[in-house]
Every structure is written in C-alpha cells, then in structure tokens.
Amino acid sequence: MSLTTIPLQQETRDRLRQIANKSETWDEVLNRLFEHEVTRQNTQVFFSADTLSLGEALEEIEKW
C-alpha cells in the first residue's frame, strides 16, 4: 500500500476530527465519508420520480 500526504487547512482537519471515531485512521474516515456520499447519491437517483419508478428502483437495488 502506498501512502500520500494531502494538505488540509486547519479548519478542515478539525472538522474531520469531530466526525472520526477514536481509533479510526484518516483513511477509514475518508472512506466512510466516501461510501456515505455514494450511497446518498445513488438513493437520490433511484428514487427520483424523473428517472425510475419504484419497481425499477427496487429491481436495481436487488442487483447490488
């Protein structure tokens, strides 16, 4: 595994610390946030009346 350094403003780092669990690494925090955002975006797409019916959304969910 390769590591990288991402420069953050102090305020951003402090905000991340507020949502991190005590023993969680920064990698785990960022991956959790990423997964949460992807899930939120997928939910918006699946349940948008303009894109899918409820039946179509349920079919898509079953594919996961």
URHULIN-V158168 format. One line per field, one symbol per residue. burial: I if it has 24 or more other ideal C-beta (glycine too) atoms within 12 Angstrom, else O. A space follows every 50 residues. Layout:
burial->???
//
This chain:
burial->OOOOOOOOOOOOOOOOOOOOOOOOOOOOIOOOOOOOOOOOOOOOOIOOOO OOOOOOOOOOOOOO
//
